[in-house]
């Protein structure tokens, strides 16, 4: 869990595989349109003004749907929306341009609040070029958050390594702000190793205030670090707009939410300020049955949310 889950995570977001190219090309619902950049930005602003929610947003982290999305992303969006999900978090946009992507999610009343953008860590010039392109794409489809999904923190890291990563984060903050986006850091497990009784995470985020850098807490990887994810949430809640919900069973294997060792049923509905968050289901089970797992996980999260609100006040 300390490295990217697969090579897909470590590839630039704008590098589609051959399957992704084929899926986008063959998707008959991707008719060309003539929406301009300004029209997309105005539409995004109008959507934000109209949005009214009562409780947290429940979304799907699209890495969970990787195989289905590679075959037909639009159909995958449709199926996710039918289950009841309100948002998706992208980990790649295949060969879709911003107009196509925005139109596809809007067709099914889905939002794209955030996008994961892997960094080419060891080529700083390339990092900034890729990140700039991805930030422009994220802004055009109406995303609010751009997420660094992982940082290569070595097992025996040095202070100079952390300093370099802080430097990269600072550069990404500048690009994010230029494009009207909020930069977010997604954790893996090594952010919770300690230096002088403090998490490495503190060294990474310490130089920046919460308006510059926010967090996406991954409860699964926090648990695999040997730490209580609910305690970590309470500690960093004020700079955490996004959460990954993932459950772990024996042998460090994934399972559906509520069936593993993380006490979601006992703790999720008790978390403070949860109504302001976006909760992304992340499932790394057999992807042939991805939609069935997605359905079960959505129902579980919905049940927990309903426990914290008066009857009939949360609309799915």
C-alpha positions in Angstrom: 0.0 0.0 0.0 3.0 2.3 0.2 3.4 2.4 -3.6 0.8 3.0 -6.3 -1.7 0.2 -6.5 -0.7 -0.4 -10.1 1.1 1.3 -13.0 -2.2 3.1 -13.7 -1.7 5.2 -10.7 1.8 6.2 -11.6 0.9 7.2 -15.2 0.1 10.8 -16.2 -3.6 11.4 -16.2 -3.6 12.4 -19.8 -1.9 9.2 -21.1 -4.7 6.8 -22.2 -4.2 3.1 -22.7 -5.1 1.4 -26.0 -8.3 0.1 -24.4 -9.2 3.6 -23.2 -8.6 5.0 -26.7 -10.8 2.4 -28.2 -13.6 2.9 -25.7 -13.7 6.7 -26.3 -13.5 6.2 -30.1 -16.3 3.6 -30.1 -18.6 5.4 -27.7 -21.4 6.5 -29.9 -22.7 8.8 -27.3 -19.6 11.0 -27.6 -20.9 13.1 -30.4 -18.7 16.2 -31.0 -20.1 19.5 -29.7 -19.2 23.1 -30.0 -19.3 24.2 -26.4 -16.8 26.9 -25.8 -14.4 27.2 -22.8 -16.3 30.2 -21.5 -19.7 28.4 -21.8 -18.3 25.5 -19.8 -17.0 27.8 -17.0 -20.4 29.7 -16.9 -22.2 26.4 -16.7 -20.0 25.3 -13.9 -20.7 28.5 -12.0 -24.5 28.1 -12.5 -24.3 24.5 -11.3 -22.5 25.6 -8.1 -25.1 28.3 -7.4 -28.0 25.8 -7.9 -26.5 23.0 -5.8 -28.3 22.4 -2.6 -27.4 19.4 -0.5 -28.6 18.0 2.7 -25.9 15.8 4.1 -22.7 14.6 2.6 -22.3 13.8 -1.1 -21.7 10.1 -1.8 -19.4 9.6 -4.7 -17.5 6.8 -6.5 -13.7 6.8 -6.8 -13.4 5.8 -10.5 -10.3 3.7 -10.0 -12.8 1.2 -8.5 -14.5 1.1 -11.9 -11.3 1.1 -14.0 -12.1 -2.0 -16.1 -15.7 -1.0 -16.8 -14.7 2.6 -17.6 -12.0 1.5 -20.0 -14.7 -0.5 -22.0 -17.4 2.2 -21.9 -17.0 5.2 -19.6 -20.4 6.8 -20.4 -22.2 3.5 -19.7 -20.3 3.3 -16.4 -21.4 6.8 -15.4 -25.0 5.8 -16.2 -24.8 2.7 -14.1 -23.2 4.5 -11.2 -25.9 7.2 -11.3 -28.7 4.6 -11.4 -27.4 3.1 -8.1 -27.7 6.6 -6.5 -24.2 8.0 -6.5 -24.1 11.8 -6.8 -20.5 12.3 -7.8 -17.4 10.7 -9.3 -13.7 11.3 -8.7 -11.7 10.8 -11.9 -8.3 9.1 -12.0 -8.0 9.6 -15.8 -9.9 11.1 -18.6 -9.0 8.8 -21.4 -9.2 10.6 -24.8 -12.3 12.6 -23.8 -12.0 16.4 -24.1 -13.5 18.6 -21.4 -16.7 19.2 -23.3 -17.3 15.5 -23.8 -16.5 14.6 -20.2 -18.6 17.4 -18.8 -21.5 16.5 -21.0 -21.3 12.8 -20.2 -21.4 13.3 -16.4 -24.1 16.0 -16.6 -26.3 13.7 -18.6 -26.6 11.5 -15.6 -26.7 14.3 -13.0 -23.3 13.5 -11.7 -20.8 16.0 -10.3 -17.0 15.8 -10.7 -15.8 17.6 -7.6 -12.2 16.3 -7.8 -9.6 14.7 -10.1 -6.5 12.6 -9.2 -3.4 13.8 -11.0 -0.3 11.5 -10.5 3.0 13.4 -10.6 6.1 12.4 -12.5 8.1 12.9 -9.4 11.6 12.6 -10.8 11.2 15.0 -13.7 10.2 18.3 -12.2 9.9 20.1 -15.6 7.6 17.4 -16.9 5.6 17.4 -13.6 4.7 21.1 -14.1 3.8 20.7 -17.7 1.6 17.7 -17.0 0.1 19.2 -13.9 -0.7 22.5 -15.7 -2.6 20.6 -18.5 -4.5 18.5 -15.9 -5.4 21.6 -13.9 -6.8 23.3 -17.0 -8.8 20.2 -17.8 -10.1 20.0 -14.2 -11.2 23.6 -14.3 -13.0 23.3 -17.6 -15.1 20.4 -16.5 -16.1 22.2 -13.3 -14.0 20.4 -10.7 -13.2 22.2 -7.5 -10.3 20.0 -6.2 -7.2 18.7 -7.8 -5.7 15.8 -5.9 -2.1 14.5 -5.6 -2.9 10.8 -5.1 0.5 9.7 -3.7 4.0 10.9 -2.9 7.0 8.5 -3.1 8.1 8.6 0.5 10.8 6.0 0.9 11.0 3.5 3.8 14.1 5.2 5.1 13.5 8.7 4.0 15.8 11.6 4.4 15.1 15.2 5.4 16.2 16.4 1.9 13.5 14.1 0.4 10.8 15.7 2.4 12.1 19.1 1.5 11.9 18.3 -2.2 8.3 17.0 -1.9 7.3 20.2 0.0 8.9 22.2 -2.9 6.8 20.2 -5.4 3.7 20.7 -3.4 4.3 24.5 -3.4 4.6 24.5 -7.2 1.4 22.6 -7.5 -0.4 25.0 -5.2 0.6 27.9 -7.5 -0.7 26.1 -10.6 -3.9 25.1 -8.8 -4.6 28.6 -7.7 -3.9 30.0 -11.2 -6.7 27.7 -12.4 -9.1 28.4 -9.6 -8.6 25.0 -8.0 -8.0 23.8 -4.5 -4.9 21.5 -4.1 -5.5 18.4 -2.0 -3.1 15.7 -0.8 -4.3 12.1 -0.6 -2.5 10.0 1.9 -1.0 6.5 1.7 0.6 4.9 4.7 4.1 6.4 5.0 2.7 9.9 5.7 1.9 8.4 9.1 5.4 7.3 9.9 6.8 9.5 12.7 9.8 11.8 13.0 10.5 13.2 16.5 7.0 12.0 17.6 5.3 13.8 14.7 3.8 12.3 11.5 5.7 12.8 8.3 2.3 14.3 7.2 3.0 17.3 9.5 6.3 18.0 7.7 4.5 17.9 4.3 1.5 20.1 5.2 3.1 22.2 7.9 4.5 24.9 5.6 1.1 25.6 4.1 -2.1 26.8 5.6 -5.4 25.0 5.0 -6.4 27.5 2.3 -3.4 26.4 0.3 -3.4 22.7 0.9 -6.1 20.4 2.1 -6.4 16.6 2.6 -8.2 13.6 1.2 -8.1 11.1 4.0 -8.0 7.5 2.9 -9.5 5.5 5.8 -8.3 2.2 4.4 -4.6 3.1 4.1 -4.7 4.9 7.5 -6.0 1.7 9.1 -3.3 -0.3 7.3 -0.8 2.1 8.9 -1.9 0.8 12.3 -3.7 4.0 13.2 -7.4 4.7 14.0 -8.8 6.6 10.9 -11.6 8.1 12.9 -9.1 9.6 15.3 -7.1 11.0 12.4 -10.2 12.5 10.8 -11.1 14.3 14.0 -7.5 15.7 14.2 -7.5 17.0 10.6 -11.2 17.5 9.9 -10.9 21.2 9.4 -8.7 20.7 6.3 -10.4 17.5 5.0 -13.1 18.1 2.4 -12.7 14.6 0.8 -12.7 11.1 2.3 -12.0 7.7 0.8 -14.1 5.0 2.4 -12.5 1.6 2.0 -12.7 -1.5 4.2 -10.1 -4.1 5.0 -10.5 -7.7 6.2 -8.0 -10.4 7.3 -4.8 -10.7 5.3 -5.0 -7.0 4.5 -7.5 -7.8 1.8 -10.3 -5.5 0.6 -13.9 -6.2 1.3 -17.2 -4.4 1.0 -17.9 -1.6 3.5 -19.1 -2.8 6.9 -17.8 -6.3 6.4 -14.2 -5.7 7.4 -12.2 -4.6 10.4 -12.8 -0.8 10.2 -15.7 0.1 12.5 -17.8 2.1 9.9 -21.1 1.0 11.4 -20.1 2.2 14.8 -18.2 5.3 14.0 -19.0 6.8 10.6 -22.4 8.4 11.6 -20.7 9.9 14.7 -18.1 11.9 12.9 -18.4 15.7 13.3 -19.1 18.0 10.3 -19.6 15.0 8.0 -22.4 16.8 6.2 -19.9 19.1 4.6 -17.8 16.3 3.1 -17.6 14.3 0.0 -17.5 10.6 0.8 -15.9 8.5 -2.0 -16.4 4.8 -2.0 -13.2 3.0 -3.0 -13.4 -0.7 -3.6 -10.5 -2.8 -4.8 -12.4 -6.1 -5.1 -12.8 -8.3 -8.2 -13.7 -5.7 -10.8 -15.8 -8.0 -12.9 -18.5 -7.5 -10.3 -17.7 -3.9 -9.7 -21.3 -2.6 -10.1 -22.7 -5.1 -7.6 -20.0 -4.1 -5.0 -20.8 -0.5 -5.8 -24.5 -1.0 -5.1 -23.8 -2.8 -1.8 -21.4 -0.1 -0.7 -23.7 2.7 -1.6 -26.6 1.2 0.4 -24.2 0.8 3.4 -23.1 4.4 3.3 -26.6 5.7 2.8 -27.8 3.7 5.8 -25.0 5.2 8.0 -25.8 8.7 6.8 -29.5 8.3 7.5 -28.7 7.4 11.1 -27.3 10.9 11.7 -30.2 12.9 10.2 -33.8 13.4 11.1 -36.2 11.3 8.9 -36.9 12.5 5.4 -34.2 15.2 5.5 -31.6 13.5 3.3 -32.5 13.2 -0.4 -30.9 10.4 -2.5 
